[in-house]
């Protein structure tokens, strides 16, 4: 497995997990998960270069092995476990909401985009799972409810 996935994304950032590191958990993908990470990285290149004007994306969470996903309290159906979901911000482009709006206005194929809101500003969650339904949701940390569209909660 090569570390440099695309010109701007690496396997090291795709598999980075503070939780895995602090608890001594493995967060290495198998061959299929690696292939999914490569696919998602190509989509992230499109987001970075074509939608966000070449501005760097800071990856907060990408691949999570089953044990890491459990340790962080992730959903049992999360596409993070297959390497197809990414949480990120792009401060040089704009706010999390502005990034979500730009992606939604584009013709990029994706399965799910979530405008994740929190006290520290939040993040973009984007998934490239098989359904590619272009589902757009908003959520506030601590609230289990999701809302359709990009709205401030």
N, C-alpha and C positions, 0 to 999 in steps of 0.2 A: 504494500500500500504506500503510495506516494504521499508525502506531507502536503505538497503544493497542489491543491485541488483545481484551482483556477487562478487567473492572475491576481485576484484580491482575497482569496479565501483559502485557509489551510485546514488540514485534518486536525492539527493541534487545537485550533479555535473551535472546530466543530465538536470535538470530544472533551473540551475543557469542562471541568466541574469541580467547584470548590468542595462540594459535599463529598464527591468521590475521593478527592485528595485527602480531605480531613478524616474520612472514615476508612480509608484504605480499600475502597471499592473499585473494581475494574469497570472502565467505561470505554472499552475497545470494541469497535464494530466487527461483525463477521463479514464475509464477502458480499452478501446481499445488502446488508446495512451500509457497507462502504459504497456500493453502487448507488444506493438511494441518496447517500450524502453527496456523491458526485453530481447526481441529477439536481438535487436541491441547490448545490453550489452554482450550477449553471443558471438556474432561475434567479439566484441572488445576484449574480453578475448582471443579469438583465435589469433587475431592480436598481442596483447601484448605478450602472452606466446609462441606461435608457430612461429610467423614471426619476431617479434622484440626482441627475445631473453630474454623475461621477463622484459624488460625495461619499466618503467612507461610512460603512455601516459597522457599528459596534455590536458584536454578537454577545448576547447575554446567556442564551441557552440554545443548544442545537440537539445533538444526539445524546440520548440518555439510555444506558443499558437498563434492563428490567430492574436490577437491584438499585441502581441510582434513581430511576423513576419512582420506585417505592419509597426510597429514603427521602426524596423531596416532596412526597405527597402528590405526585402527578396522577393524572387520570389513567385508569387501567387500559384505556383505548387510545392513549396519546400517540400521535404520529411522531413525537420526539423519539420514541423507542425504535422506530424504523429508520430514523434519520431524515424524515421528510417534513419536519416542522422546525421553525427557527423563531426565536424571540430576539429582537434587535431594536436598536435606536439609530437615528441618523441626525444628530444634533446640528451638524453644519447645513443640512437641508431645511430643517424646521422642527416643529413640535411633533410628538407622536401622532397627534390627530392629523396634522398636515401630511405626514408620511402615509398614513392610512388613506387619506383622501386621494393622494397622488396615485397610489397603487390601484385604488378602486376605479379611478378615471381612466386608467390604462387598459390595454387589451390583453394584459398578462393573464395567462391561465393559472389558476390556483384553486385549491379546494376550499380553504377557509382563511379568512383574515379577521383577526380580533383586535380591536382597539382596547388594549388593556390599560386601565387607569388605576393609579395608586397615589399615595401621598407624595412619593418622590418623583412623580411625573409619568410613570408607566412605561410601556413598551409596545411594540408591534409584534403580534404573533401571526405568522403566516405558515400555512400548511400546504403541501403539494401532494396530498394523498390521492388515491386512485380516482375518486369521484369527480374531482375538478368542478365542483358545483358553484364556485365563486360566492360562497356564503360569506356575508359581511355582518359582524356582530360587534357589540360593545359590552364591556364588563368592568366592574370596579372591584379591586381586591377586597376580600372579606365578604363580598356579596355573591352568593352562588348563582344568582340570576343573570342571564344573558339577554341583551336587547338587540333587536334587528337594526342594522344600519350603523352609521358612525355618529354617535350622540354622546354628549357629555352627561355623565351620571353623577 
